[in-house]
């Protein structure tokens, strides 16, 4: 009888997992190639590496905690996850949406105006690597994933209050709702530098949480997590659950020190009127581009992490 019960449970788990896969792969969730990527002739050449551009959308409902999220995408998370061809390391890079790109326009404003093709083109130009996939997740869906994994231990450099949430200087254990506020709030007048570091901290904890959750051995939990993602997601058609599984498999064997999540290096300056302007760091960016296409990727990203990026 115990064996029969176990078999029935396994069949149920498989059905749930297949249902979650079907929802993730549904055509209504996909972004056509022409709406996801820039023209081929301006893009880096394809390779064996796998790179995903992730955008987490914070809804206008967070306006009380993060007023800027009601009228702009400054509270959204813009990040790139890069796995080199050797699959021996994984690098996450989080953009400050307030970074000035051209003519006073920021990364976020240009992304909003131009959509995915322009967003991908900016990332490819500044990082020098090809973006293979795009993935957009609603904060509510990501919050469900976080709640399923359990709270995320996330470090904050400063204590602050946003909406009804209080965050301590030091480690905070965040659930889905509080993580959304933590990543959207702008607690310091520094043009989003602190907010971007908070987004990096949440992504780092999320990746570690997904890695340590044992999803490969627990089909019930895997189905639930995938289903939560699928409930609020858009992605390019090539990012199927099969492709997602390949990427996850390549990462499963990595140790904790083979995963680094950093902010894309920037410099800040305060204008005479008090406005803080953010620019990409002209010295660090060439070194980052070189590392992303070279053999010293792990060393360079560990070095950036040690500097607090």
N, C-alpha and C positions, 0 to 999 in steps of 0.2 A: 504493500500500500504506500509506504513512503516514496518508493521509486516512481509509482504512478503519479503521486502528487507532484513530485519534482519534475516529471516529464510534462505534465499538464501546465505547470508554472512556466517551464521553458518555452512551451509552444505559445503561451500567452505573451511572454516577453518578446518572442520573435515577431508575433503579430503587431505588437506595439511599436517595435523598432521599424518594421516595414512600413507601418502607417506614418511614422515620423519621417522616414526617408521619402516617402511619396509626397508628403506635404512640403518638405524642403525642396525637392526636385520639381515641384509643380510649375508649369509654364507661367502661372500668374506671379510667381516669385522671381522670375528671371528678367534680366536687363539685356536687351538685344546688343550685339557687339558694337553696332554703330552708335549706340547710346551709352556705351561703357568705355570705349577706348578712342584715342586720337588716331588720325590717319597713320597707316603703317609706315609711310616713308619718313616720318619724323621720330620714330620710336627706336629705342635700343634693339639690337638683334635678339631673337629668342635664344634661350640657353637651357641648361639642365637645372638651374636654380628654380625655386618656386617662391614667388613674392605675391602677397595679398595686401591690397589697400583696404583698411577697415575704417568705416565711419560709424560712430555711435551717435545717434540723433537724440538729443535731449528735447523733450516736448515743451511747448509754451506753458504747460501746467506747472512748470518749475519757476514761473516768473517771480513768485514771492521770494524764493530762496536765491534765485539767480536772475535778476531783472533783465540782463542782456540776452537771455535765452528766449525772451518773448518776441523780440524783434530781429534777431540775427542768429547766426550759427556759432557765435563765440563760445557757447557752452557745449558745443559738440566736440567729440573726440575724433581727431584725424590721425591715423596711425598706419604704419607700414610694418608688416611682418615678413622677414626675409629668411629663407632657408637656403643656404648655398648648395651647389651641386653635390658636394660630399655629404650633405645632411649630417654634419658633425657639430653643428651649432645652429642656434636660432637667434636672430636679432630683431628686436622690436624698436621702432623709432616713432616717437610721438611729436607731431608738429604743433607749435603754438599757433592757433588760428589767427592771432593778431599780428603775425609776422608780415612786415611790409614786403610786397612783391614788386609792384611798379605803380607809378603815378599815384602814390598814396593809398593804393588798394591793398587790402590784406589777403592772406591765403584764404580765409573763410569767405570773404565777400566775392572773390574771383571764383571760388568753388561754387558758390550759390548761383552766380550769374552764368557760368559756363557749363555747369553740370559735371557729370563723371568724365567725359573726354578731356576737359580742361584740367580737372583735378588730377587725373592720371598724368597728363602731360607735364604739369608742374612738378609732381613727384619724380617723374623720370628725368626731367631736366636737372633738378637739384641733387638727386641721389645717384644718377648715372646708371640705374638698373631698370630692367623691364618689369612692369607690373603685369603679372599674369592673370590676376583675379581681382574683382572688386566685391566688397561685402558691406552692406549697410544694415545695421541692426538698430531697432528701436530700444530705447532705454528700458521700457516696461518689460520687453522680452528678455533683455539681458539681466534685469533684476530678478526675474523668475529663475534664471540659470544660477545666479549667485545664491539665491535662497535654497535652491536644491543642493548646491555644493556645501552650504553652511556659510557662516560669516567669513569675510575676508579680512585677514590682519593687514592693515594698511597704515603706513607711517605718514604723519603730517608734520611738516616743519614748524607749523604755527597753530596756535589754538584760535578757533573762530566759531561764530554762530551764523547759520544760514537757515532762514525759515524757522522751523521748529527744532532744528537739529543743532546739537553742540558737538564740536570736534576738539579733541585734546591735542596738545603738542606731544608727539610720540605716537605710539601704536593705537589705532582705533579698530575695533572689530565691526565691520560694516555689513549690513544686510542689503538686499536689493534696493530698497527705498533710500536708505542713507547713502549708499554708494552713488546713486544718481545725483543727489544734492552735492555730495563731496566733489564730484567731477565737473559739475556745472557752475558752482559758486566761484565768485571772484573775490577772495577774502582780503587781498592786498592790492593796493593801487600800483601794479607793476605790469600793466598791459597783458595780463593773463599768464605771466611766467609761473606764479605759484599754482594757478589752476592747472596749467599743463603738467607741472610736476605731480600734482594730485592725480591727474589722469594716468600718468605713467605708473604711479604707485598702484592704482587699482588694476591696470592691465597686467602689471607684473604679478600681483597676487592672484588674479584670475587665471593667468596661464599656469601658474604653479598649482592652483587648485584643480584645474582641469587635468593636469598631468598626474596629480597624486590621487585623483578620485577613483582610479581603478575601473574606468568605464569599459575597458576591453573585457574585463572579467565579470562585469555586472550589467547584463543586457537590459534589465529593468531600468537602472539608473541612466544608462546610455540613451535609451528610448525617451526617457523623460527630459533629459538635457537637450537632446536633438529636437524634440517636440517644442520645447520652450524657445529655442533659437528660431525654429521654423515659423513660430507664431508671429514674428515681427521682423521679417528679413527680406532683403532684395539682394540679388547677386547675379553675376554674369552666368550665362547658360553653361559654360564649361566648368564652373565650380559646382559639380554634382556631389552627392554624398560619396560616390566612389572616389573622386578626386580628393575630397576632404579626408576620406579614410586613408588615402595614400600619404598625404601630408602628416596626418596624425601618427601613422605607423612609423614614419621616418623620425618623428620627434620623441616617440615613446621611450626609446633607450637612452635619451640624453640625460646627463646628470644636471643637478640644479645649477652648477656653475657653467654649464654649456648653453644657458639661456640668459640673455641680457636685454633689458628694456630700458631705453634711454630717451631723453628729449633730444630733438634735432638741435645742434648747437646754434645759439643765437647770441647777439649782443643787445643790450638795452641802453637807451639814452633818454634823458629828460629834457624836453624843449623848454624855452623860456616861459611858456604859459603853463608849465607843469605837466603837459602831456608826455606820456612815456611811449617811445617808438621802439619797435623790435625789428631787428634785421638779422638775416642769417650771418653767422660768424664767417668772415671772408678767409680766415686762416684755417679754421677747423673743417669747413665744408669740403675743400679739395682732398684733405686727408681722409675724410669719411667716404667720399666717392671712391677713392683709391682702395680703401679697405674692403668696401662692399664688392668690388670686382676682383680683388686680389686674394692672397693667401694668409694675410694677417688679420682677418676679420675678428676671430675670438680675442686676440690680444688687444686690438684697438677698442673694441666695445667694452671689454673688462676695464680698460683704462678710463674710458669715458664714464663708466658707472662709478669708478673709484673717485672721480672728480665731482660726482654729484649730479651729472647730467641725467 
